[in-house]
Amino acid sequence: MCKNVQLGWRAHRAGQGQFPNAPSLNMLRADFIVIRLRVVKPNTRAVHFYQSRGWRVNREFLHEKFGHVMLEMIKFNETGSASSQ
């Protein structure tokens, strides 16, 4: 199952789980095994921030519209009822 953080919630500390009541972020408590987010690779501050909170880089890719290098970061959901891997 996959769910995306809606555009209106981007840059609002969504990866940190600061909005547990937001419908688009219920994935943090739901039956999602893997949670994903995208970060611009040169934004090392954001990359280190997420890594220090348990996120890891899953893949590197070019942004589909602008062509700059992006990182997909993932975290296994430990708060939902799905078992973590």
N, CA, C and O atoms as a GROMACS GRO file, in nm:
protein
  340
    1MET      N    1   0.083  -0.116   0.000
    1MET     CA    2   0.000   0.000   0.000
    1MET      C    3   0.089   0.124   0.000
    1MET      O    4   0.190   0.127   0.070
    2CYS      N    5   0.054   0.225  -0.077
    2CYS     CA    6   0.135   0.344  -0.088
    2CYS      C    7   0.046   0.467  -0.071
    2CYS      O    8  -0.066   0.472  -0.122
    3LYS      N    9   0.098   0.565  -0.001
    3LYS     CA   10   0.024   0.690   0.018
    3LYS      C   11   0.124   0.804   0.013
    3LYS      O   12   0.233   0.793   0.069
    4ASN      N   13   0.090   0.912  -0.051
    4ASN     CA   14   0.180   1.025  -0.064
    4ASN      C   15   0.137   1.138   0.028
    4ASN      O   16   0.018   1.156   0.054
    5VAL      N   17   0.235   1.214   0.076
    5VAL     CA   18   0.205   1.335   0.151
    5VAL      C   19   0.160   1.438   0.049
    5VAL      O   20   0.231   1.464  -0.049
    6GLN      N   21   0.045   1.496   0.069
    6GLN     CA   22  -0.009   1.591  -0.026
    6GLN      C   23   0.075   1.718  -0.028
    6GLN      O   24   0.140   1.752   0.070
    7LEU      N   25   0.072   1.788  -0.142
    7LEU     CA   26   0.154   1.907  -0.162
    7LEU      C   27   0.138   2.008  -0.050
    7LEU      O   28   0.236   2.071  -0.009
    8GLY      N   29   0.018   2.027   0.002
    8GLY     CA   30  -0.006   2.125   0.106
    8GLY      C   31   0.067   2.097   0.236
    8GLY      O   32   0.083   2.187   0.318
    9TRP      N   33   0.112   1.973   0.256
    9TRP     CA   34   0.180   1.936   0.379
    9TRP      C   35   0.330   1.931   0.364
    9TRP      O   36   0.401   1.912   0.462
   10ARG      N   37   0.382   1.948   0.243
   10ARG     CA   38   0.526   1.943   0.222
   10ARG      C   39   0.592   2.060   0.293
   10ARG      O   40   0.534   2.168   0.303
   11ALA      N   41   0.713   2.038   0.341
   11ALA     CA   42   0.791   2.139   0.414
   11ALA      C   43   0.729   2.176   0.548
   11ALA      O   44   0.758   2.283   0.603
   12HIS      N   45   0.645   2.088   0.602
   12HIS     CA   46   0.583   2.111   0.732
   12HIS      C   47   0.620   2.002   0.832
   12HIS      O   48   0.540   1.966   0.918
   13ARG      N   49   0.742   1.950   0.820
   13ARG     CA   50   0.795   1.851   0.914
   13ARG      C   51   0.714   1.720   0.909
   13ARG      O   52   0.702   1.651   1.010
   14ALA      N   53   0.661   1.688   0.793
   14ALA     CA   54   0.583   1.566   0.779
   14ALA      C   55   0.665   1.441   0.806
   14ALA      O   56   0.614   1.346   0.865
   15GLY      N   57   0.789   1.440   0.764
   15GLY     CA   58   0.874   1.324   0.785
   15GLY      C   59   0.904   1.300   0.932
   15GLY      O   60   0.948   1.192   0.970
   16GLN      N   61   0.881   1.399   1.011
   16GLN     CA   62   0.904   1.388   1.154
   16GLN      C   63   0.777   1.344   1.226
   16GLN      O   64   0.780   1.316   1.345
   17GLY      N   65   0.666   1.338   1.152
   17GLY     CA   66   0.540   1.297   1.213
   17GLY      C   67   0.478   1.404   1.300
   17GLY      O   68   0.416   1.372   1.402
   18GLN      N   69   0.493   1.530   1.263
   18GLN     CA   70   0.442   1.639   1.344
   18GLN      C   71   0.292   1.663   1.329
   18GLN      O   72   0.235   1.740   1.406
   19PHE      N   73   0.228   1.598   1.233
   19PHE     CA   74   0.087   1.621   1.209
   19PHE      C   75   0.008   1.491   1.218
   19PHE      O   76  -0.046   1.447   1.117
   20PRO      N   77   0.001   1.429   1.335
   20PRO     CA   78  -0.064   1.299   1.346
   20PRO      C   79  -0.213   1.302   1.316
   20PRO      O   80  -0.271   1.197   1.288
   21ASN      N   81  -0.277   1.417   1.321
   21ASN     CA   82  -0.420   1.425   1.294
   21ASN      C   83  -0.452   1.456   1.148
   21ASN      O   84  -0.568   1.451   1.108
   22ALA      N   85  -0.350   1.488   1.070
   22ALA     CA   86  -0.371   1.521   0.929
   22ALA      C   87  -0.407   1.394   0.852
   22ALA      O   88  -0.336   1.294   0.863
   23PRO      N   89  -0.514   1.397   0.775
   23PRO     CA   90  -0.555   1.276   0.701
   23PRO      C   91  -0.446   1.220   0.612
   23PRO      O   92  -0.432   1.098   0.601
   24SER      N   93  -0.367   1.307   0.548
   24SER     CA   94  -0.264   1.258   0.457
   24SER      C   95  -0.147   1.196   0.530
   24SER      O   96  -0.063   1.132   0.467
   25LEU      N   97  -0.138   1.214   0.662
   25LEU     CA   98  -0.026   1.159   0.738
   25LEU      C   99  -0.067   1.047   0.832
   25LEU      O  100   0.012   1.005   0.916
   26ASN      N  101  -0.188   1.000   0.820
   26ASN     CA  102  -0.232   0.888   0.904
   26ASN      C  103  -0.151   0.763   0.877
   26ASN      O  104  -0.160   0.665   0.951
   27MET      N  105  -0.070   0.766   0.769
   27MET     CA  106   0.016   0.653   0.737
   27MET      C  107   0.112   0.624   0.851
   27MET      O  108   0.158   0.511   0.866
   28LEU      N  109   0.143   0.725   0.932
   28LEU     CA  110   0.237   0.705   1.041
   28LEU      C  111   0.179   0.615   1.150
   28LEU      O  112   0.254   0.558   1.230
   29ARG      N  113   0.047   0.602   1.154
   29ARG     CA  114  -0.018   0.516   1.252
   29ARG      C  115  -0.090   0.399   1.187
   29ARG      O  116  -0.138   0.310   1.256
   30ALA      N  117  -0.098   0.398   1.057
   30ALA     CA  118  -0.179   0.301   0.985
   30ALA      C  119  -0.101   0.175   0.952
   30ALA      O  120   0.010   0.153   1.000
   31ASP      N  121  -0.162   0.092   0.871
   31ASP     CA  122  -0.103  -0.037   0.834
   31ASP      C  123  -0.007  -0.025   0.716
   31ASP      O  124  -0.014  -0.106   0.624
   32PHE      N  125   0.078   0.072   0.718
   32PHE     CA  126   0.179   0.086   0.615
   32PHE      C  127   0.309   0.031   0.670
   32PHE      O  128   0.352   0.069   0.779
   33ILE      N  129   0.372  -0.056   0.596
   33ILE     CA  130   0.498  -0.116   0.642
   33ILE      C  131   0.614  -0.023   0.613
   33ILE      O  132   0.703  -0.008   0.696
   34VAL      N  133   0.614   0.039   0.495
   34VAL     CA  134   0.723   0.128   0.455
   34VAL      C  135   0.667   0.266   0.426
   34VAL      O  136   0.568   0.279   0.355
   35ILE      N  137   0.731   0.368   0.481
   35ILE     CA  138   0.694   0.507   0.455
   35ILE      C  139   0.807   0.567   0.372
   35ILE      O  140   0.925   0.544   0.401
   36ARG      N  141   0.772   0.643   0.268
   36ARG     CA  142   0.871   0.699   0.177
   36ARG      C  143   0.860   0.851   0.171
   36ARG      O  144   0.751   0.907   0.186
   37LEU      N  145   0.973   0.916   0.150
   37LEU     CA  146   0.973   1.058   0.122
   37LEU      C  147   1.084   1.089   0.023
   37LEU      O  148   1.177   1.010   0.006
   38ARG      N  149   1.072   1.204  -0.042
   38ARG     CA  150   1.172   1.247  -0.141
   38ARG      C  151   1.240   1.373  -0.092
   38ARG      O  152   1.175   1.463  -0.037
   39VAL      N  153   1.371   1.380  -0.111
   39VAL     CA  154   1.452   1.494  -0.069
   39VAL      C  155   1.546   1.529  -0.183
   39VAL      O  156   1.599   1.441  -0.250
   40VAL      N  157   1.568   1.658  -0.206
   40VAL     CA  158   1.667   1.702  -0.304
   40VAL      C  159   1.804   1.664  -0.247
   40VAL      O  160   1.837   1.703  -0.135
   41LYS      N  161   1.884   1.590  -0.323
   41LYS     CA  162   2.011   1.537  -0.273
   41LYS      C  163   2.106   1.644  -0.219
   41LYS      O  164   2.165   1.622  -0.113
   42PRO      N  165   2.123   1.759  -0.287
   42PRO     CA  166   2.214   1.859  -0.232
   42PRO      C  167   2.169   1.919  -0.096
   42PRO      O  168   2.248   1.988  -0.031
   43ASN      N  169   2.048   1.893  -0.055
   43ASN     CA  170   1.998   1.944   0.073
   43ASN      C  171   2.047   1.850   0.184
   43ASN      O  172   1.969   1.777   0.245
   44THR      N  173   2.177   1.856   0.208
   44THR     CA  174   2.239   1.764   0.304
   44THR      C  175   2.186   1.783   0.446
   44THR      O  176   2.182   1.689   0.524
   45ARG      N  177   2.145   1.905   0.477
   45ARG     CA  178   2.087   1.929   0.610
   45ARG      C  179   1.961   1.844   0.629
   45ARG      O  180   1.943   1.782   0.734
   46ALA      N  181   1.874   1.842   0.529
   46ALA     CA  182   1.752   1.762   0.538
   46ALA      C  183   1.784   1.613   0.539
   46ALA      O  184   1.725   1.537   0.615
   47VAL      N  185   1.878   1.572   0.455
   47VAL     CA  186   1.915   1.430   0.449
   47VAL      C  187   1.966   1.384   0.585
   47VAL      O  188   1.924   1.279   0.634
   48HIS      N  189   2.054   1.460   0.647
   48HIS     CA  190   2.108   1.423   0.778
   48HIS      C  191   2.000   1.428   0.886
   48HIS      O  192   1.999   1.344   0.976
   49PHE      N  193   1.910   1.525   0.875
   49PHE     CA  194   1.798   1.535   0.969
   49PHE      C  195   1.716   1.406   0.968
   49PHE      O  196   1.688   1.348   1.072
   50TYR      N  197   1.676   1.363   0.848
   50TYR     CA  198   1.594   1.243   0.838
   50TYR      C  199   1.672   1.118   0.877
   50TYR      O  200   1.618   1.029   0.943
   51GLN      N  201   1.799   1.110   0.839
   51GLN     CA  202   1.881   0.994   0.878
   51GLN      C  203   1.892   0.984   1.029
   51GLN      O  204   1.891   0.874   1.084
   52SER      N  205   1.902   1.096   1.098
   52SER     CA  206   1.913   1.092   1.244
   52SER      C  207   1.783   1.048   1.310
   52SER      O  208   1.781   1.019   1.430
   53ARG      N  209   1.674   1.045   1.233
   53ARG     CA  210   1.545   1.001   1.284
   53ARG      C  211   1.503   0.866   1.228
   53ARG      O  212   1.385   0.830   1.230
   54GLY      N  213   1.601   0.791   1.178
   54GLY     CA  214   1.574   0.654   1.136
   54GLY      C  215   1.544   0.632   0.990
   54GLY      O  216   1.523   0.518   0.949
   55TRP      N  217   1.542   0.737   0.909
   55TRP     CA  218   1.519   0.722   0.766
   55TRP      C  219   1.650   0.679   0.701
   55TRP      O  220   1.758   0.713   0.750
   56ARG      N  221   1.640   0.605   0.589
   56ARG     CA  222   1.761   0.568   0.514
   56ARG      C  223   1.736   0.590   0.366
   56ARG      O  224   1.623   0.585   0.318
   57VAL      N  225   1.846   0.617   0.294
   57VAL     CA  226   1.836   0.639   0.150
   57VAL      C  227   1.808   0.506   0.082
   57VAL      O  228   1.881   0.408   0.101
   58ASN      N  229   1.702   0.504   0.003
   58ASN     CA  230   1.664   0.383  -0.069
   58ASN      C  231   1.713   0.386  -0.214
   58ASN      O  232   1.759   0.285  -0.267
   59ARG      N  233   1.702   0.504  -0.278
   59ARG     CA  234   1.747   0.516  -0.417
   59ARG      C  235   1.772   0.662  -0.451
   59ARG      O  236   1.722   0.753  -0.386
   60GLU      N  237   1.851   0.679  -0.556
   60GLU     CA  238   1.881   0.811  -0.611
   60GLU      C  239   1.822   0.815  -0.751
   60GLU      O  240   1.831   0.717  -0.825
   61PHE      N  241   1.763   0.928  -0.789
   61PHE     CA  242   1.700   0.938  -0.920
   61PHE      C  243   1.694   1.085  -0.962
   61PHE      O  244   1.714   1.175  -0.881
   62LEU      N  245   1.666   1.107  -1.090
   62LEU     CA  246   1.649   1.243  -1.140
   62LEU      C  247   1.503   1.284  -1.127
   62LEU      O  248   1.413   1.206  -1.156
   63HIS      N  249   1.482   1.408  -1.084
   63HIS     CA  250   1.346   1.462  -1.074
   63HIS      C  251   1.281   1.453  -1.212
   63HIS      O  252   1.342   1.487  -1.313
   64GLU      N  253   1.157   1.408  -1.213
   64GLU     CA  254   1.090   1.382  -1.340
   64GLU      C  255   1.065   1.507  -1.423
   64GLU      O  256   1.054   1.497  -1.546
   65LYS      N  257   1.056   1.624  -1.362
   65LYS     CA  258   1.029   1.746  -1.438
   65LYS      C  259   1.153   1.835  -1.452
   65LYS      O  260   1.178   1.889  -1.559
   66PHE      N  261   1.229   1.851  -1.344
   66PHE     CA  262   1.338   1.948  -1.344
   66PHE      C  263   1.477   1.886  -1.364
   66PHE      O  264   1.572   1.958  -1.395
   67GLY      N  265   1.490   1.755  -1.347
   67GLY     CA  266   1.615   1.687  -1.376
   67GLY      C  267   1.722   1.692  -1.268
   67GLY      O  268   1.832   1.641  -1.289
   68HIS      N  269   1.692   1.754  -1.153
   68HIS     CA  270   1.794   1.754  -1.048
   68HIS      C  271   1.791   1.623  -0.970
   68HIS      O  272   1.691   1.551  -0.971
   69VAL      N  273   1.901   1.595  -0.902
   69VAL     CA  274   1.916   1.467  -0.834
   69VAL      C  275   1.834   1.466  -0.705
   69VAL      O  276   1.844   1.557  -0.623
   70MET      N  277   1.755   1.361  -0.689
   70MET     CA  278   1.668   1.343  -0.573
   70MET      C  279   1.708   1.215  -0.500
   70MET      O  280   1.770   1.126  -0.558
   71LEU      N  281   1.671   1.207  -0.374
   71LEU     CA  282   1.686   1.084  -0.297
   71LEU      C  283   1.548   1.041  -0.250
   71LEU      O  284   1.470   1.122  -0.202
   72GLU      N  285   1.521   0.913  -0.264
   72GLU     CA  286   1.403   0.856  -0.201
   72GLU      C  287   1.450   0.797  -0.069
   72GLU      O  288   1.541   0.714  -0.067
   73MET      N  289   1.388   0.840   0.040
   73MET     CA  290   1.425   0.789   0.171
   73MET      C  291   1.309   0.707   0.223
   73MET      O  292   1.192   0.738   0.197
   74ILE      N  293   1.341   0.601   0.298
   74ILE     CA  294   1.237   0.515   0.351
   74ILE      C  295   1.257   0.494   0.501
   74ILE      O  296   1.366   0.508   0.555
   75LYS      N  297   1.146   0.458   0.564
   75LYS     CA  298   1.150   0.425   0.706
   75LYS      C  299   1.045   0.317   0.728
   75LYS      O  300   0.935   0.324   0.674
   76PHE      N  301   1.080   0.220   0.806
   76PHE     CA  302   0.983   0.115   0.838
   76PHE      C  303   0.892   0.164   0.948
   76PHE      O  304   0.939   0.216   1.050
   77ASN      N  305   0.763   0.149   0.929
   77ASN     CA  306   0.663   0.196   1.023
   77ASN      C  307   0.663   0.108   1.148
   77ASN      O  308   0.634  -0.011   1.141
   78GLU      N  309   0.696   0.168   1.260
   78GLU     CA  310   0.699   0.094   1.386
   78GLU      C  311   0.580   0.128   1.474
   78GLU      O  312   0.564   0.068   1.580
   79THR      N  313   0.496   0.224   1.432
   79THR     CA  314   0.385   0.266   1.515
   79THR      C  315   0.253   0.203   1.474
   79THR      O  316   0.159   0.199   1.554
   80GLY      N  317   0.245   0.154   1.351
   80GLY     CA  318   0.121   0.093   1.303
   80GLY      C  319   0.110  -0.050   1.349
   80GLY      O  320   0.199  -0.103   1.415
   81SER      N  321   0.000  -0.113   1.313
   81SER     CA  322  -0.020  -0.251   1.354
   81SER      C  323   0.049  -0.350   1.262
   81SER      O  324   0.055  -0.469   1.291
   82ALA      N  325   0.101  -0.301   1.149
   82ALA     CA  326   0.174  -0.390   1.058
   82ALA      C  327   0.308  -0.422   1.122
   82ALA      O  328   0.369  -0.338   1.188
   83SER      N  329   0.353  -0.543   1.102
   83SER     CA  330   0.482  -0.580   1.160
   83SER      C  331   0.595  -0.520   1.079
   83SER      O  332   0.591  -0.522   0.956
   84SER      N  333   0.696  -0.467   1.146
   84SER     CA  334   0.811  -0.406   1.079
   84SER      C  335   0.903  -0.515   1.028
   84SER      O  336   0.907  -0.626   1.080
   85GLN      N  337   0.978  -0.478   0.924
   85GLN     CA  338   1.075  -0.571   0.869
   85GLN      C  339   1.214  -0.522   0.896
   85GLN      O  340   1.312  -0.587   0.857
   0.00000   0.00000   0.00000
